[in-house]
């Protein structure tokens, strides 16, 4: 069996998690084994029909009221128990903030290796070979894990979502007990972004701002531009986040979130190597910077040398003209 972890938020399966589940199904087919989806939380059986559409042969819900909110200790505990009970050959996680926190804990709890930030997985001689970028995306490393299960995180927006359809999968709900003392912290409150905000790891288009914006008030320019483009989100460089101009959840880069959108627009971002490491899998990169020697232009597919406060309004005007046609 190859299993994919179904990450949920607000009662919905996250898109990046559907990508991991779809890849689990494809690799299970390549190896001639079953596929499964694993849900952890409380009262998640209603998501079974949705996961069936993406090819999961079996859906296993690990249920406990104590797991209604994410807990790294609680989630890793029940997933390690799941692996010991079902012996999957591999376990895939989305490379989201939650996945990057949870997968290493599960791997450590099982005493196995971890392939992180994978952009390609191939089945060879009955085993899986993982490919991941290294050196800020300048090279790619292929590796095989000798331990079982093979645990991996998959970079979002890289693996296509499979809509298999067909009959509903078998749903198994297992009530799990969380011993006292396992969960050492308790979620008191969840502060949410406005409903219009899309997480940068889920967006197809990301418009990011850096120190060139000169202040937090100018991120409004990027939000206005993003509002004109479907499935878009606003990102930021580390310098903008460290300056307190925008929340950390928007940070893109090695110390923020790794993204793989169809289009990445870097506005007023010089292109430090840590930032480039987080955007190397973007399909197209457009850079707007008044410094023609900025490192961002070395990786950009298209570059605009100019004052962003003149360029962005003109781009907005052109987009509005297109929309009016």
VENQUI-V441498 format. One line per field, one symbol per residue. burial: I if it has 9 or more other C-alpha atoms within 8 Angstrom, else O. Layout:
burial: ???
This chain:
burial: IIIIIIIOOOOOIIOIIIIIIIIIIOIIIOIOIIIIIIIIIIOIOOIIIOIIIIIIIIIIIIIIOIIOOIIIIIIIIIIIOIIOOOIIIIIIIIIIOOIIIIIIIIIIIOOIIIIIIIIOIOIOOOOIIIIIIIOIIOOIOOOOIOOIIIIIIIIIIIIOIIOOOOOOIOIOIOOOOIOOOOIOOOOOOOOOOOOOOIIIIIIIIIIIIIIIIOOIOIIOIIIOIIOIOOOIIIIIIIOIIOOOIIOOOIIIIIOIIIIIIIIIIIIIIIIOOIIIIIIIIIIIIIIIIIOOOIIIIOOIOOIIIIIIOOIIIOOIOOIIOOOOO
